[in-house]
Amino acid sequence: MKVRIINKSKHPLPAYETEASAGMDLRANIDAPLTLGSLERALVPTGIFIELPVGYEAQIRPRSGLAIKHGISLANTPGTIDADYRGEIKAIVVNLSDTPFVINDGERICQMIVARHERVEWEETGELNETERGAGGFGHTGKK
């Protein structure tokens, strides 16, 4: 599918790294290195603007390598970019480690996945169909 994109960054367009990749890495588009101390967060611009078709969203997710090696994640994950949003894509990057982390211009800070979604029409009712799980919540299928 084709998606309209404006690239105001100094970096190449987001791209799939392999044939089977679901996500495309987004890069920091910053004028100077940004240091995140332990438990600090920052809104990091990418310089990327997109126009998704109605019925699609873009999800912004952490990169597993940054998470395991440096404790770097996103504060809201997945972040959702709606089809009618036309602003710059930015990521709320958080340092969950106990050591400072420096984000440099062009660093791959998160990944973006474009996915189709459905809209629901609510059908109010007084009861729901029974299932084996029922109302079992958090941890109900864990160790006994």
C-alpha positions as CSV (number, residue, x, y, z in Angstrom):
1,M,0.0,0.0,0.0
2,K,1.2,3.5,-0.7
3,V,1.3,6.1,2.1
4,R,2.0,9.8,1.6
5,I,5.0,11.0,3.7
6,I,6.9,14.2,4.3
7,N,10.4,13.9,5.5
8,K,11.7,17.0,7.2
9,S,14.5,15.1,8.9
10,K,18.1,14.8,7.8
11,H,17.7,11.1,7.5
12,P,16.4,8.5,5.0
13,L,12.7,7.5,5.0
14,P,11.7,4.8,7.5
15,A,12.3,1.4,5.9
16,Y,11.9,-2.3,6.7
17,E,15.3,-3.8,7.6
18,T,14.4,-7.3,6.3
19,E,11.9,-8.9,4.0
20,A,9.8,-10.2,6.9
21,S,10.0,-7.1,9.2
22,A,6.7,-5.8,10.6
23,G,8.1,-2.5,11.8
24,M,10.2,0.3,10.4
25,D,12.7,2.1,12.6
26,L,12.2,5.8,13.3
27,R,15.2,8.0,13.9
28,A,15.8,10.9,16.3
29,N,15.9,14.2,14.4
30,I,17.6,16.5,16.9
31,D,20.2,19.3,16.6
32,A,22.3,18.2,19.6
33,P,22.8,15.0,21.6
34,L,20.1,14.5,24.3
35,T,21.0,12.9,27.6
36,L,18.3,11.1,29.5
37,G,19.1,10.4,33.1
38,S,17.7,7.5,35.1
39,L,13.9,7.5,34.9
40,E,13.8,10.7,32.8
41,R,11.7,11.0,29.6
42,A,11.8,13.3,26.6
43,L,9.6,13.9,23.6
44,V,11.9,13.1,20.7
45,P,11.1,14.4,17.2
46,T,11.6,12.3,14.1
47,G,10.9,14.9,11.3
48,I,8.4,12.5,9.8
49,F,4.8,13.4,8.8
50,I,2.4,10.8,7.3
51,E,-1.1,10.6,5.8
52,L,-2.6,7.2,6.5
53,P,-5.8,6.0,4.8
54,V,-8.9,5.9,6.9
55,G,-9.1,2.5,8.6
56,Y,-5.4,2.3,9.3
57,E,-3.3,3.4,12.3
58,A,0.5,3.6,12.9
59,Q,1.7,2.1,16.2
60,I,4.9,3.4,17.7
61,R,6.7,0.8,19.8
62,P,10.0,0.4,21.6
63,R,13.0,-1.2,20.0
64,S,13.9,-4.5,21.7
65,G,17.7,-3.9,21.4
66,L,17.5,-0.5,23.2
67,A,15.3,-2.0,25.8
68,I,17.4,-5.0,26.7
69,K,20.8,-3.4,26.3
70,H,20.1,0.1,27.8
71,G,16.7,0.1,29.5
72,I,15.3,2.5,26.9
73,S,11.6,2.3,26.2
74,L,8.6,4.4,25.4
75,A,6.3,5.9,28.0
76,N,3.1,5.1,26.1
77,T,3.4,1.9,24.2
78,P,2.1,1.3,21.7
79,G,1.6,5.0,20.8
80,T,-1.2,5.4,18.3
81,I,-1.1,7.7,15.2
82,D,-4.6,8.1,13.9
83,A,-5.3,8.4,10.2
84,D,-6.4,12.1,10.6
85,Y,-3.3,13.2,12.4
86,R,-1.0,15.4,10.3
87,G,1.6,16.5,12.8
88,E,5.2,15.4,13.2
89,I,5.7,11.9,14.7
90,K,7.4,12.2,18.0
91,A,8.2,9.5,20.6
92,I,8.1,9.7,24.4
93,V,11.4,8.0,25.1
94,V,12.0,7.0,28.7
95,N,15.2,5.7,30.4
96,L,14.3,2.9,32.8
97,S,17.9,2.1,33.6
98,D,20.0,3.4,36.5
99,T,22.6,5.1,34.1
100,P,22.3,8.1,31.8
101,F,21.7,7.3,28.1
102,V,22.6,9.7,25.2
103,I,20.4,9.9,22.2
104,N,22.3,11.1,19.1
105,D,20.8,12.6,15.9
106,G,19.9,9.8,13.6
107,E,19.7,7.1,16.3
108,R,16.9,4.6,15.8
109,I,14.7,5.3,18.8
110,C,11.5,3.3,18.1
111,Q,9.7,1.4,15.5
112,M,6.5,2.1,13.6
113,I,4.0,-0.5,12.5
114,V,1.1,0.3,10.1
115,A,-2.0,-1.8,10.8
116,R,-5.6,-1.9,9.7
117,H,-8.2,-1.5,12.5
118,E,-12.0,-1.9,12.8
119,R,-14.5,0.5,14.3
120,V,-17.1,-0.9,16.6
121,E,-20.8,-0.3,16.9
122,W,-22.0,-0.8,20.5
123,E,-24.9,-3.1,21.0
124,E,-26.2,-2.6,24.5
125,T,-27.4,-5.7,26.3
126,G,-28.2,-6.9,29.9
127,E,-26.0,-10.0,29.7
128,L,-23.0,-11.4,27.8
129,N,-22.5,-15.0,26.5
130,E,-20.7,-17.4,28.9
131,T,-17.2,-18.6,28.2
132,E,-14.9,-21.1,30.0
133,R,-12.8,-18.1,31.3
134,G,-15.8,-16.1,32.4
135,A,-14.8,-13.0,34.5
136,G,-11.3,-14.5,35.4
137,G,-8.9,-11.6,35.4
138,F,-5.2,-10.9,35.9
139,G,-3.2,-14.1,36.7
140,H,-6.2,-16.4,36.7
141,T,-4.5,-18.9,34.4
142,G,-1.1,-18.7,36.2
143,K,0.6,-21.2,38.6
144,K,-1.7,-22.8,41.2
